[in-house]
Amino acid sequence: MTVVQVATQPFSDQRPGTSGLRKKVRQFQKPHYLENFVQSMFDALGDISGKTLILGGDGRYYNDTAIQTIVKMAAANDVGKLIIGQNGLLSTPAASCVIRKTHSFGGIILSASHNPAGADGDFGIKFNVANGGPAPEKITETMYQRSLEITQYQISQTPDIELGLIGEQTVGNLQIEIIDPVIDYADLMASLFDFSAIRALLTQGQFRMRFDAMHAITGPYATEILENRLGAPTGTVMNAIPSPDFAGGHPDPNLTYAEDLVNIMFGEDAPDFGGASDGDGDRNMILGKHCFVTPSDSLAIIAANSHLIPAYQSGLKGIARSMPTSQAPDQVARKHQIPLYETPTGWKFFGNLLDAGLATLCGEESFGTGSDHIREKDGLWAVLCWLNIIAARQQSVDTIMTAHWQEFGRHYYSRHDYEAIPTEKAEKLMSQLNDSLFKLPGKICGDRTIRYADNFSYHDPVDQSDTEKQGIRIGFDDGARIIFRLSGTGTDGATLRVYLEQYADDSSQLAFETQTALADLIKLADKLAHIRELTGRNEPTVIT
Ligand code: G16
């Protein structure tokens, strides 16, 4: 095997964001761009010689090209073995599952999540560590620092490998194993849930469901689990064939982008249950007949009903949620007398809590829910949680959700996104707001008084690390909150996210339309942050 050292120059924009390095495909296609980052990653990981890594992605445009490059670089950098999903496919949760099952050193996952794909779309690369979870910031920061000083990378001059061929191959001393991307994950799901109760629900009564794979990675996983193993009728999984550009769509499972499923679930003769997942299979959306479950409520409801799911029957150690996620799960934690952890946005912050056995369930408002079964959020797992709960309770989504609000109160919740704002404008808005925080506590705003205003910082109880400036929180005396932060996953300018939350526990106050219930807070958010004035935008781009 011939290894060449290729001279290169650093790129200044390779700092990983909330979840790895995400850029336009065109950026990744620039000469040396991908190679520089991969070499920086290998260098930052220390001694990788002889180690086993998992490799796969969501199948988007450039996935297979990037895999062939990474294989050649892994061979040149003395990696011992690569375990690769057939045709280069592995959903993010499946990659996490396989890293853990094979006790690998880590894994390289190629995905830009729900961001659109294709030649003009986005691409991404992230590294997951041995626990199966996203690399913590100290590692991603080392990768970035390395990327700023890199002068050469190593690559082998070898033919492309056969990505379609299950079994073993070699590239020099590097062993390659191509695996079925679905089986290990499907087996793990079968070990967590009451598959016979779900099978009975899906095959023996009137219950009907649809799952929207949005032409992305979960098609094969959902077909195997829901149709083949659980007996749901063929066609239950829609948009099931993954395509490199997600059929031109935007596989973000929310009310705006999962339009096909939303039309079915809010249409005439709607099925009883609808679920969807995103580009790489870690996000989820849960719908009932003519109703939508917010991700924050979904986490709270799964937690409150977790005793019905075999894997969680013996109780939860704790619940963790990201700071902007609504406080609905806090109510459940309080009642069940288990700890509730509030972390910064980013699944990587849950890893330590899960590893240390402090939390069992985790969730984020950004359509992410998961548990200690892996170290990523998991779209199909969330769908199976709901199916298991419905099978056990024999009640509709709507009935379960309404009963939950009656018991715990309702957290009206919405996120307003202002996408593709020029970065300087977004930064100015955040810094002005930040500078005004000290004078906000005690301020009266209509019927409410501001109780606290700060920029969230997190102290990790396991590794004692501190993470600062994770979003501006303004909390009111009635439990309402407005949160402002800039997204760490966008690829076009800056995205301002405004999170709005209001609590109601009076049974006459539980059935309002969400945006109506939040109307006062929406106005207040604009007043406090001068959104219209500073961004020139009159309304959000996306409301979830
Ligand atoms: C990623 C992270 C999540 C985070 C989300 C949104 O999700 O894994 O933890 O909540 O981005 O982050 P931001 O608000 O910074 O854009 P995914 O599904 O895109 O990998």
Residues whose N, C-alpha, C, O or C-beta is under 5 A from the ligand:
A	BS01	G16	T18 S19 S113 H114 R283 T345 G346 W347 E364 S366 L486 S487 G488 T489 G490
